[in-house]
Amino acid sequence: MTKWNINTAGVGRIVGEAGRSAGHFQGELKAISSHLESAMKAAGTLDFGGESETPEVGLVGVTLGQYATAQQSDIAFIVARADKSLQGAVDATEAYNKGDLDMAANAQDKALKAPYIDLDGPSKKGSK
């Protein structure tokens, strides 16, 4: 029969490291948003002269904004998937530990119960 042999401390260490790495995503996402916004404004606009106001964002800026909007859900999915995967590893390890504790408690309960002794013996059961 196969058995599980999970190093729960090792799982905790790896999940912690992965969580810290995933935590950097938030800062990186803020930096990307800030850089895109800056690039949108710095890309310039076309001014054809005349009396109309010059737009704040030009064609390149609009394209960068559309790109950011299109990628936003994919990036959010990656962050959510990483979080869910890490939480799944934690939950599975906790269930594994709980299972070990439950099995140990069950074995201890069985060991503490009074034994059943059949005083009639197998030969006397049929004579009743």
Backbone as CSV, one residue per row, in Angstrom:
resi,resn,N_x,N_y,N_z,CA_x,CA_y,CA_z,C_x,C_y,C_z
1,MET,0.841,-1.172,0.000,0.000,0.000,0.000,0.893,1.244,0.000
2,THR,0.550,2.204,-0.829,1.334,3.434,-0.872,0.877,4.361,0.243
3,LYS,1.770,5.228,0.640,1.406,6.202,1.667,1.962,7.558,1.278
4,TRP,1.361,8.561,1.837,1.824,9.910,1.589,2.958,10.207,2.539
5,ASN,3.879,10.965,2.061,4.978,11.398,2.904,5.272,12.851,2.541
6,ILE,4.447,13.732,3.043,4.567,15.152,2.730,5.353,15.841,3.835
7,ASN,6.349,16.562,3.435,7.127,17.370,4.374,6.382,18.686,4.552
8,THR,5.533,18.753,5.571,4.675,19.927,5.745,5.471,21.202,6.002
9,ALA,6.582,21.087,6.702,7.428,22.272,6.921,7.995,22.761,5.591
10,GLY,8.375,21.814,4.742,8.889,22.172,3.414,7.825,22.846,2.562
11,VAL,6.600,22.322,2.624,5.498,22.934,1.884,5.282,24.361,2.387
12,GLY,5.293,24.522,3.703,5.110,25.852,4.277,6.191,26.827,3.826
13,ARG,7.421,26.341,3.779,8.534,27.202,3.353,8.368,27.613,1.888
14,ILE,8.057,26.647,1.031,7.911,26.939,-0.398,6.719,27.859,-0.651
15,VAL,5.593,27.591,0.023,4.420,28.442,-0.154,4.732,29.859,0.326
16,GLY,5.470,29.975,1.422,5.854,31.296,1.913,6.719,32.044,0.918
17,GLU,7.706,31.342,0.348,8.571,31.976,-0.651,7.779,32.381,-1.889
18,ALA,6.905,31.475,-2.335,6.083,31.778,-3.512,5.139,32.944,-3.221
19,GLY,4.592,32.984,-2.019,3.707,34.086,-1.632,4.430,35.421,-1.624
20,ARG,5.655,35.411,-1.113,6.437,36.660,-1.122,6.726,37.091,-2.555
21,SER,7.045,36.134,-3.405,7.295,36.465,-4.817,6.031,36.990,-5.477
22,ALA,4.906,36.340,-5.205,3.635,36.780,-5.783,3.261,38.162,-5.254
23,GLY,3.637,38.451,-4.026,3.356,39.765,-3.457,4.026,40.899,-4.223
24,HIS,5.127,40.579,-4.872,5.821,41.591,-5.675,5.013,41.968,-6.917
25,PHE,4.086,41.091,-7.332,3.272,41.395,-8.505,2.497,42.687,-8.325
26,GLN,1.966,42.904,-7.128,1.168,44.101,-6.896,1.990,45.365,-7.174
27,GLY,3.208,45.380,-6.638,4.070,46.541,-6.874,4.436,46.687,-8.340
28,GLU,4.700,45.560,-8.991,5.048,45.591,-10.418,3.866,46.076,-11.248
29,LEU,2.667,45.643,-10.905,1.485,46.077,-11.642,1.255,47.576,-11.487
30,LYS,1.476,48.086,-10.286,1.347,49.529,-10.082,2.387,50.279,-10.897
31,ALA,3.611,49.745,-10.925,4.676,50.394,-11.696,4.352,50.382,-13.189
32,ILE,3.851,49.240,-13.684,3.494,49.155,-15.104,2.407,50.173,-15.426
33,SER,1.386,50.265,-14.585,0.301,51.222,-14.815,0.831,52.653,-14.836
34,SER,1.696,52.948,-13.890,2.266,54.290,-13.824,3.099,54.601,-15.069
35,HIS,3.911,53.631,-15.501,4.753,53.839,-16.689,3.905,53.967,-17.955
36,LEU,2.857,53.159,-18.060,1.988,53.270,-19.227,1.295,54.623,-19.270
37,GLU,0.823,55.071,-18.124,0.161,56.375,-18.067,1.134,57.485,-18.469
38,SER,2.339,57.388,-17.961,3.361,58.376,-18.309,3.682,58.317,-19.805
39,ALA,3.800,57.110,-20.336,4.098,56.943,-21.768,2.950,57.474,-22.618
40,MET,1.724,57.270,-22.164,0.568,57.763,-22.913,0.622,59.285,-23.050
41,LYS,0.983,59.944,-21.965,1.042,61.408,-21.993,2.265,61.905,-22.755
42,ALA,3.379,61.176,-22.639,4.624,61.611,-23.279,4.644,61.330,-24.770
43,ALA,3.760,60.464,-25.243,3.772,60.099,-26.660,3.392,61.268,-27.553
44,GLY,2.770,62.255,-26.998,2.448,63.439,-27.785,1.134,63.300,-28.529
45,THR,0.760,64.390,-29.137,-0.488,64.449,-29.879,-0.237,65.122,-31.218
46,LEU,-1.234,65.041,-32.049,-1.187,65.767,-33.317,-1.974,67.063,-33.160
47,ASP,-1.348,68.147,-33.530,-2.028,69.428,-33.439,-2.124,69.983,-34.847
48,PHE,-3.322,70.031,-35.351,-3.525,70.500,-36.717,-3.755,72.003,-36.758
49,GLY,-3.572,72.636,-35.614,-3.798,74.073,-35.569,-5.292,74.354,-35.538
50,GLY,-5.636,75.533,-35.428,-7.053,75.866,-35.394,-7.502,76.146,-33.983
51,GLU,-8.788,76.214,-33.849,-9.353,76.624,-32.576,-9.703,75.465,-31.647
52,SER,-9.693,74.247,-32.120,-10.065,73.125,-31.246,-8.935,72.838,-30.262
53,GLU,-9.340,72.324,-29.129,-8.347,71.995,-28.102,-7.496,70.816,-28.543
54,THR,-6.232,70.846,-28.163,-5.352,69.724,-28.432,-5.690,68.621,-27.431
55,PRO,-5.924,67.407,-27.924,-6.257,66.333,-26.980,-5.094,66.042,-26.035
56,GLU,-5.439,65.551,-24.841,-4.420,65.235,-23.836,-3.597,64.014,-24.239
57,VAL,-4.229,63.094,-24.965,-3.561,61.863,-25.365,-3.705,61.711,-26.871
58,GLY,-2.593,61.353,-27.511,-2.613,61.159,-28.956,-2.893,59.718,-29.337
59,LEU,-2.671,59.414,-30.622,-2.964,58.074,-31.136,-2.145,56.987,-30.434
60,VAL,-0.870,57.246,-30.207,-0.027,56.261,-29.516,-0.515,56.071,-28.087
61,GLY,-0.873,57.165,-27.438,-1.394,57.081,-26.073,-2.688,56.296,-26.007
62,VAL,-3.567,56.532,-26.971,-4.829,55.787,-27.015,-4.544,54.296,-27.199
63,THR,-3.605,53.976,-28.082,-3.249,52.573,-28.330,-2.665,51.930,-27.074
64,LEU,-1.800,52.649,-26.384,-1.258,52.123,-25.122,-2.369,51.890,-24.099
65,GLY,-3.306,52.796,-24.031,-4.437,52.643,-23.115,-5.285,51.430,-23.469
66,GLN,-5.514,51.222,-24.758,-6.280,50.052,-25.201,-5.530,48.757,-24.879
67,TYR,-4.226,48.792,-25.067,-3.411,47.611,-24.740,-3.520,47.295,-23.242
68,ALA,-3.380,48.325,-22.415,-3.454,48.123,-20.962,-4.814,47.564,-20.564
69,THR,-5.864,48.090,-21.159,-7.212,47.617,-20.852,-7.386,46.160,-21.275
70,ALA,-6.879,45.829,-22.449,-7.001,44.452,-22.954,-6.225,43.459,-22.096
71,GLN,-5.083,43.870,-21.573,-4.240,42.971,-20.786,-4.641,42.909,-19.316
72,GLN,-5.440,43.841,-18.869,-5.805,43.935,-17.458,-6.448,42.646,-16.946
73,SER,-7.386,42.068,-17.684,-8.060,40.865,-17.197,-7.099,39.667,-17.178
74,ASP,-6.189,39.595,-18.169,-5.215,38.494,-18.175,-4.279,38.587,-16.978
75,ILE,-3.823,39.776,-16.682,-2.918,39.969,-15.547,-3.651,39.677,-14.236
76,ALA,-4.881,40.148,-14.138,-5.671,39.883,-12.930,-5.888,38.378,-12.762
77,PHE,-6.100,37.662,-13.878,-6.286,36.212,-13.815,-5.021,35.527,-13.302
78,ILE,-3.864,35.956,-13.789,-2.595,35.347,-13.360,-2.402,35.537,-11.854
79,VAL,-2.675,36.729,-11.367,-2.524,37.008,-9.936,-3.514,36.161,-9.129
80,ALA,-4.769,36.106,-9.587,-5.781,35.317,-8.871,-5.450,33.827,-8.908
81,ARG,-4.949,33.336,-10.039,-4.602,31.924,-10.167,-3.451,31.583,-9.226
82,ALA,-2.445,32.443,-9.170,-1.310,32.201,-8.270,-1.791,32.160,-6.817
83,ASP,-2.645,33.099,-6.450,-3.171,33.148,-5.082,-3.973,31.887,-4.766
84,LYS,-4.823,31.487,-5.705,-5.659,30.299,-5.481,-4.808,29.032,-5.401
85,SER,-3.768,28.941,-6.219,-2.888,27.770,-6.184,-2.142,27.677,-4.860
86,LEU,-1.639,28.795,-4.387,-0.932,28.808,-3.102,-1.881,28.444,-1.964
87,GLN,-3.093,28.998,-1.993,-4.063,28.683,-0.946,-4.449,27.207,-1.015
88,GLY,-4.541,26.652,-2.214,-4.844,25.225,-2.370,-3.772,24.350,-1.752
89,ALA,-2.513,24.735,-1.931,-1.413,23.976,-1.324,-1.490,24.037,0.200
90,VAL,-1.820,25.198,0.729,-1.958,25.354,2.185,-3.121,24.502,2.694
91,ASP,-4.259,24.589,2.014,-5.444,23.834,2.439,-5.192,22.328,2.378
92,ALA,-4.553,21.874,1.305,-4.269,20.445,1.157,-3.320,19.961,2.249
93,THR,-2.324,20.759,2.573,-1.369,20.379,3.617,-2.055,20.350,4.982
94,GLU,-2.932,21.317,5.230,-3.671,21.318,6.495,-4.568,20.083,6.596
95,ALA,-5.213,19.716,5.492,-6.069,18.526,5.491,-5.231,17.269,5.720
96,TYR,-4.053,17.233,5.126,-3.128,16.106,5.323,-2.752,15.994,6.804
97,ASN,-2.386,17.114,7.404,-2.035,17.115,8.832,-3.228,16.721,9.689
98,LYS,-4.403,17.250,9.360,-5.602,16.914,10.124,-5.899,15.423,9.984
99,GLY,-5.720,14.883,8.786,-5.937,13.454,8.571,-4.999,12.620,9.425
100,ASP,-3.744,13.018,9.498,-2.781,12.321,10.356,-3.216,12.381,11.812
101,LEU,-3.650,13.554,12.259,-4.081,13.709,13.648,-5.347,12.908,13.916
102,ASP,-6.277,12.915,12.948,-7.505,12.133,13.111,-7.194,10.643,13.183
103,MET,-6.308,10.171,12.313,-5.946,8.757,12.337,-5.261,8.393,13.656
104,ALA,-4.391,9.268,14.135,-3.714,9.005,15.407,-4.730,8.979,16.552
105,ALA,-5.679,9.908,16.543,-6.704,9.947,17.590,-7.573,8.699,17.537
106,ASN,-7.938,8.272,16.327,-8.739,7.050,16.187,-7.984,5.830,16.711
107,ALA,-6.718,5.734,16.381,-5.910,4.602,16.854,-5.798,4.628,18.376
108,GLN,-5.638,5.820,18.924,-5.540,5.936,20.385,-6.872,5.572,21.041
109,ASP,-7.974,6.017,20.467,-9.298,5.660,21.006,-9.501,4.148,20.996
110,LYS,-9.111,3.504,19.908,-9.250,2.042,19.822,-8.392,1.346,20.875
111,ALA,-7.200,1.877,21.063,-6.289,1.255,22.028,-6.798,1.409,23.461
112,LEU,-7.535,2.471,23.750,-8.016,2.726,25.104,-9.317,2.004,25.429
113,LYS,-10.007,1.519,24.417,-11.272,0.821,24.664,-11.008,-0.526,25.325
114,ALA,-11.948,-0.898,26.148,-11.836,-2.210,26.798,-11.968,-3.298,25.728
115,PRO,-11.166,-4.326,25.824,-11.244,-5.384,24.823,-12.519,-6.206,25.002
116,TYR,-12.990,-6.757,23.917,-14.139,-7.652,23.966,-13.602,-9.072,24.107
117,ILE,-14.109,-9.772,25.100,-13.670,-11.152,25.326,-14.888,-12.051,25.188
118,ASP,-14.805,-13.016,24.312,-15.897,-13.957,24.070,-15.702,-15.158,24.986
119,LEU,-16.402,-15.132,26.128,-16.263,-16.222,27.096,-16.979,-17.495,26.657
120,ASP,-17.954,-17.356,25.772,-18.661,-18.546,25.304,-17.775,-19.389,24.399
121,GLY,-16.856,-18.746,23.716,-15.980,-19.498,22.818,-16.718,-19.901,21.555
122,PRO,-15.995,-20.249,20.537,-16.636,-20.571,19.265,-17.451,-21.859,19.304
123,SER,-17.111,-22.821,20.138,-17.833,-24.111,20.150,-19.171,-24.016,20.852
124,LYS,-19.364,-23.082,21.784,-20.594,-22.983,22.552,-21.637,-22.095,21.879
125,LYS,-21.256,-21.312,20.868,-22.188,-20.385,20.232,-23.341,-21.143,19.555
126,GLY,-23.053,-22.259,18.965,-24.086,-22.997,18.251,-25.060,-23.711,19.186
127,SER,-24.765,-23.894,20.454,-25.616,-24.663,21.363,-26.691,-23.821,22.045
128,LYS,-26.723,-22.544,21.833,-27.718,-21.692,22.502,-29.048,-21.701,21.828
